[in-house]
Amino acid sequence: MKEIYRDLNLTTVRYYKSLLEDEGIPVILRNEYTTASGITSIPIPEFYPNISVLNDDDFQKAWEILNQAQIKANNSDVDIICPHCGEPNPGNFEICYLCNKPLPEQSA
Ligand SMILES: [Zn+2]
């Protein structure tokens, strides 16, 4: 098992987890509730939500998937508003993180 991604933003961590699972890569999410529960008001990276690939062999592939996703994220800082629930999603999301409905293609 190898940790591949760690971020204070649980939405992003969850999104990357689902991206990897969609590719058939088994991952586990840890510290999901640490930040939400208010255990600490000072963010400590040690306790950030993080995902690990279960099989070390998947690490390279998983890393490439996340790398691609991050490149996309850097290229799109405009939020996509979900047409189903109205929630703003980061521009690289293809599925609304809140209601799991597909988001419209960005016209940019
Ligand atoms: Zn939605």
Residues whose N, C-alpha, C, O or C-beta is under 5 A from the ligand:
A	BS01	ZN	C82 H84 C85 G86 E87 C96 L98 C99
